[in-house]
Amino acid sequence: MTESQQQSEEPKTPTRRGGGDPASRGRTTIADGVVEKIAGLAARDVVGVHAMGSGLARTLGAVRERVPGSSRSATATRGVKAEVGEVQTALDLEIVVDYGVAIADVARTVREHVISAVERMTGLEVVEVNIAVSDVKLPDEADEEEGAEPRLQ
């Protein structure tokens, strides 16, 4: 091989246009609903969390889910409210815990899971996670969502 053939076979580095790091060329915005879904799913994964949202919200959500064509995403965000800024977010969660669990321990674990998931997936800094325990699920209580037969088929 000649020297000119060897040079032509070497990989060429692409020329950059526009200058600067590609990651800094534009803006990414994350909707409140995205953060709410991530937080809701992370909170539900914690042992001791029976459900999310108040009793009324859970009942209305159960009815809404039975309507044909309804969205299941409402379930993921139930009991979660997020305020999202450009680099930070704050969350309010409403949970129902199982009877017999240490509420302070469950709340701490929920907070840790939610912060970890939201920061990892969005890159936003979670400045606070407020948790309101709205109810305790007793062992002999029937679930509101499972109780009634669907009215529509």
Salt bridges, closest charged atoms under 4 A:
GLU65 OE1 - ARG72 NH1 3.87
GLU65 OE2 - ARG78 NH2 3.22
ASP98 OD1 - HIS50 ND1 3.27
ASP105 OD1 - ARG108 NH2 2.73
ASP143 OD1 - HIS50 NE2 2.82
GLU144 OE1 - ARG58 NH2 3.56
GLU145 OE2 - ARG78 NH1 2.97
